[in-house]
């Protein structure tokens, strides 16, 4: 008899599947790495700002010492940007770290967590890893149904996850609708508003979630430097919440969870508004390039407010995997989303114009009759 270690709820977790790296695809299909296009992980196709690279080079001199565990200078920069005290800020090793910290800080085994169908996979992983109970609310048009999520809250619910814009579908909840939801949520329930893609929103869609933090002590806003700021490889995220919440997060946060180089790069990136504006403009143009191609090909897609698009590539449940494989063989990496219950769809990151064009050409070939 084989000994089974750990609780059953941990053994039942399906590990998170990341987008394939370029090197793996090159090895698997015998391709030249330089010719592979990766549009799988919602990375900024511009890379990182030059200011961040310069800051990183200076920070290398300090790598023989531990990082500032409290990240004084980075918190000061974030505090100045958002107009909140430093003790309202928690830093994480990517926003994933923030989401996991929130689950462990606010939820006990057996209690419930509410999140939407087709929302970020980490919500389910964090919930299951605690032995907590997931209440998954059916999506409406691939997005959050906040009225249904409010109704789904039970006496033992301690946490609600909302991604806005949502990953992997790209849907968006308007600010007034979100605020009405926050007004009605019981104060014993913490709402994590995951805004990993908020920098890509057009001006007319923006709302002030940091102001909401001042009014709602049960609100935690999570953001990341991995997307529009271009620092995905450095893994740095942040949370803004009132001190009763951040105090609990910091009791669980690992010491030195944000390294010296990441702190320096994030400070520089935070001040580079020109790079942020360029990233958003490039994304808007690339989104139009992709969606116009989908319309020409007669493909259904979900209107997106992030830096990616969810596109339906067939009507049988093998379509996503089949088209994904055909794309990989041509050196184009996108993201299959069968693990989200969307086996007919692929999620495509908006890339540089030439990367988008390479994907479109490969997609046309993959969809062509045999």
Secondary structure by P-SEA (a helix, b strand, c coil): cccccccccccccccccccccaaaaaaacccccccccccccccccccccaaaaaaaaaacccccccccccaaaaaaaaaaacccccccccccccaaaaaaaaaaacccccbbbbbbccccaaaaaaaaaacbbbbcccccccccaaaaaaaaccccccbbbbbcccccccccccaaaaaaaaacccccbbbbbcccccccccccccccaaaaaaccccbbbbbbccccccccccccccccccaaaaaaaaaacccccccaaaaaaaaaaaaaaaaaaaaaaaaaaaaaaaaaaaaaaccccccccccbbbbbcccccaaaaaaaaaaaaacbbbbbccccccccbbbbccccaaaaaaaaaaaaaaaccc
